[in-house]
Amino acid sequence: MPRTVVSIDAEPRGQLTVRISAMPADTNANGDIFGGWVMARMDQAGGIAGVERAEGRVVTIAVDSMTFIRPVRVGDVLEVYTDVFHVGRTSMKIHIEAWAQRFRQNVREKVTEATFAFVAIDEDGRPRPVPALPA
């Protein structure tokens, strides 16, 4: 039987791209998950979304400011959602949200969000055009 999850925030924006359990090895001295670990999962999800949209290799070039709203704890499942909302000639901006499905609870909370910028590159590492969306 599916579990009902109650979000205490609005619903996530975009599509679920990465889902991973937070483990004890990923904690700081206070027992919370490192912010850098969360950011790395967000970059990973953005890369996945970027590769799909660009139909090839992409690299991260910038991250807008990121504010951590709530901590992620051991046992939580981190869910990362992506929304490609702007595509230029060689670059794209992807809104990325990280949510925590709380361990042994029916609660999902947004923990942070940011806009990541990616550039599509060719095999030599030079920028290349992002294909247009099909009509």
C-alpha positions as CSV (number, residue, x, y, z in Angstrom):
1,M,0.0,0.0,0.0
2,P,1.5,3.4,-1.0
3,R,2.5,5.7,1.8
4,T,0.9,9.2,1.9
5,V,3.5,11.9,2.3
6,V,2.4,15.2,3.8
7,S,4.4,18.3,2.6
8,I,4.6,21.1,5.1
9,D,5.7,23.4,2.4
10,A,4.3,23.9,-1.1
11,E,4.7,21.0,-3.5
12,P,8.1,20.6,-5.2
13,R,8.8,22.4,-8.5
14,G,10.0,20.3,-11.4
15,Q,10.5,16.6,-11.7
16,L,12.1,14.2,-9.3
17,T,15.6,13.5,-10.6
18,V,17.7,12.1,-7.7
19,R,16.6,10.3,-4.6
20,I,19.2,9.1,-2.0
21,S,19.4,8.2,1.7
22,A,21.5,10.4,4.0
23,M,24.0,8.2,5.8
24,P,26.1,8.7,9.0
25,A,29.3,9.1,7.0
26,D,27.8,12.3,5.5
27,T,27.4,14.2,8.8
28,N,29.2,17.1,10.5
29,A,30.2,17.1,14.2
30,N,26.6,18.1,15.1
31,G,25.1,15.0,13.4
32,D,23.5,16.9,10.6
33,I,24.2,16.1,7.0
34,F,26.9,18.4,5.4
35,G,25.5,21.2,3.3
36,G,28.2,20.4,0.7
37,W,26.8,16.8,0.4
38,V,23.3,18.2,-0.3
39,M,24.8,20.7,-2.8
40,A,26.7,17.9,-4.6
41,R,23.5,15.9,-5.0
42,M,21.8,19.0,-6.4
43,D,24.6,19.5,-8.9
44,Q,24.3,15.8,-9.8
45,A,20.6,16.2,-10.4
46,G,21.1,19.4,-12.4
47,G,23.7,17.6,-14.5
48,I,21.3,14.7,-15.3
49,A,18.6,17.2,-16.3
50,G,21.1,19.2,-18.3
51,V,22.4,16.2,-20.2
52,E,18.9,15.2,-21.1
53,R,18.0,18.6,-22.3
54,A,21.3,19.3,-24.1
55,E,21.5,15.8,-25.5
56,G,25.1,15.5,-24.4
57,R,27.8,16.6,-22.1
58,V,27.3,19.7,-19.8
59,V,29.3,21.4,-17.1
60,T,28.2,23.5,-14.2
61,I,29.3,27.2,-14.5
62,A,27.4,29.0,-11.7
63,V,25.2,28.5,-8.8
64,D,22.9,31.4,-7.5
65,S,22.8,31.9,-3.8
66,M,21.6,29.0,-1.7
67,T,20.1,29.2,1.7
68,F,19.6,26.1,3.8
69,I,16.1,26.3,5.3
70,R,16.2,23.1,7.4
71,P,18.8,20.5,8.2
72,V,18.9,17.0,6.7
73,R,19.4,14.2,9.2
74,V,20.7,10.7,9.1
75,G,18.1,8.4,7.7
76,D,16.2,11.1,5.8
77,V,15.7,10.5,2.1
78,L,16.9,13.5,0.0
79,E,14.8,14.1,-3.0
80,V,16.1,16.5,-5.6
81,Y,13.8,18.1,-8.2
82,T,14.8,19.9,-11.4
83,D,13.2,22.3,-13.7
84,V,15.0,23.6,-16.8
85,F,13.4,27.0,-17.1
86,H,15.7,28.9,-19.5
87,V,17.7,27.7,-22.5
88,G,20.1,30.0,-24.3
89,R,22.4,29.2,-27.3
90,T,24.9,27.1,-25.3
91,S,23.7,27.4,-21.8
92,M,20.7,26.7,-19.6
93,K,19.4,27.6,-16.2
94,I,17.9,24.9,-14.0
95,H,15.9,25.5,-10.8
96,I,16.8,22.9,-8.3
97,E,15.1,22.1,-5.0
98,A,16.2,19.6,-2.3
99,W,13.5,18.1,-0.1
100,A,13.9,15.8,2.9
101,Q,11.5,12.8,3.3
102,R,11.9,12.6,7.0
103,F,13.0,9.2,8.4
104,R,10.1,7.1,9.6
105,Q,7.7,10.0,9.2
106,N,5.1,10.9,6.6
107,V,6.5,14.4,6.3
108,R,8.5,16.0,3.4
109,E,10.1,19.4,3.9
110,K,12.0,21.6,1.5
111,V,15.6,22.0,2.8
112,T,17.1,24.3,0.1
113,E,16.8,25.6,-3.5
114,A,19.0,27.4,-6.0
115,T,19.4,28.1,-9.7
116,F,22.3,26.3,-11.4
117,A,23.7,27.3,-14.8
118,F,25.1,24.7,-17.1
119,V,26.9,25.0,-20.5
120,A,26.7,22.3,-23.1
121,I,30.1,21.3,-24.3
122,D,31.6,19.1,-27.1
123,E,34.2,16.3,-26.8
124,D,36.9,18.9,-26.7
125,G,35.3,20.9,-23.9
126,R,34.2,23.8,-26.0
127,P,30.7,25.3,-25.8
128,R,28.2,23.9,-28.3
129,P,24.6,24.8,-29.1
130,V,21.8,23.3,-27.1
131,P,19.4,21.6,-29.5
132,A,16.0,23.4,-30.0
133,L,13.0,21.6,-28.6
134,P,11.0,19.7,-31.1
135,A,8.0,21.6,-32.5
